[in-house]
Amino acid sequence: MNTTFDFDSIIDRRNTNCAKWDTQTKKYGRNELIHLGVADMDFKSPQPILDELQKVVEHGIFGYTDLNEAFYESIQHWLKKKAGVDVPKEWIVFCPRINISSSICVDSLTDSKANVIINSPAYSPLMDAILKNNRKAIANPLVLKDGRFSMDMNYLESVVNEDTEMFILVNPDNPSGRAWSKEELGELSDFCLKHNLILFSDEIHADILVEGVAHTSTLSLPGAIQDRLVYASSLTKTFNIPGLIVSYMVIPNEKLREKVKNTIDRIGMHNPNIFSVVAVEAGYNRCDEWLAALNAYINDNEKFFRAFVEENMPEFHIMPREGTYLLWIDYKDLGVSEDELKKWFIHDAKVEVYMGSNFGEHGIGYIRVNLATSRELLKQALLRMKEAYVRIGK
Ligand SMILES: Cc1ncc(COP(=O)(O)O)c(C=O)c1O
């Protein structure tokens, strides 16, 4: 048990309009499921954030809100500390959600007939950003190399064409948990430059890392790629505040930045949520110890989960995790279809996880499990799965 921060308590999230525990319960019509699906955490946010939110509630007036200097300075300070880069204030563009940023960028930075490349399996709202803006998506199937996913640069060369205008990257990757290396990002950067692509890099998971793994931010890549980069991030995964709805982009190139800002202006997305502004300041300046403890807890959850699965459910093969609090698990050795496995999870094991097809056709044969819950709940889920294991496919 961590003595300073409490990640062990089981907090009931039902009946709080919770996407993970309420919406999924309604979807399956079952109250008894343990939910390890939606990518948020079952932990309370760090105390400095809670204190700042409390102050806003006590003040009692929730008027229109503007970004303050602390918002920009906190982001600058964080990016200096984490990525080693100096980001001028003007490069930072507020946007309520990355899911909005990605859509806006596809819409305003590519031609209506453009192709956009995205790694596959892919976090589905990023694929939606391409398809719902009527662009053509080119899936880049990740390939297994030494047990981990990697990008096949030869394949990319074979599918890129003159209509291709953007590459959407997730780093660290959801769902695979890959934290792309400096070398891999260097190759990707060369590829984008060679073919004049804009690199949209979603780094929302960058603060959740396995012990000993370093995150390389695209903001730290040398050279001309900075001129074609849209970096998108947030602290909502880091400190478990996605319900506050806040994110930002860093866009070094002025012309690209103006196009994005014009779209933001056109759709009237002017003011931030009053709670989000104080949360950014508190999170980025006063929660380092909490974050270190969180990462340690998630690492221990992973060790516990892996050991249990290896011993009791050997046909689930867990891919190496480098970042995110998600595990990507290959179940093809079980010889069952996704429908069969889903039925088993919901009706027999009574555990809800994300099925791989949520991440596109290359996700089939895999499930995604969210580790960011109390150890006890994780144990209960594993015990349910173990008890039901012999009935998979029956
Ligand atoms: C890779 C990735 N990008 C974006 C998001 C969503 O970010 P936002 O809440 O800012 O739209 C998620 C949430 O799971 C994610 O995993």
The ligand as an ORCA input file, in Angstrom:
! r2SCAN-3c Opt
* xyz 0 1
  C      -4.910      8.687    -28.136
  C      -6.039      9.483    -27.571
  N      -6.276     10.708    -28.059
  C      -7.287     11.459    -27.586
  C      -8.102     10.991    -26.578
  C      -9.235     11.843    -26.121
  O      -8.768     13.094    -25.766
  P      -9.804     14.262    -25.488
  O     -10.581     13.834    -24.277
  O      -8.946     15.458    -25.230
  O     -10.652     14.372    -26.689
  C      -7.874      9.721    -26.039
  C      -8.759      9.174    -24.997
  O      -8.809      7.985    -24.764
  C      -6.821      8.956    -26.553
  O      -6.533      7.737    -26.078
*
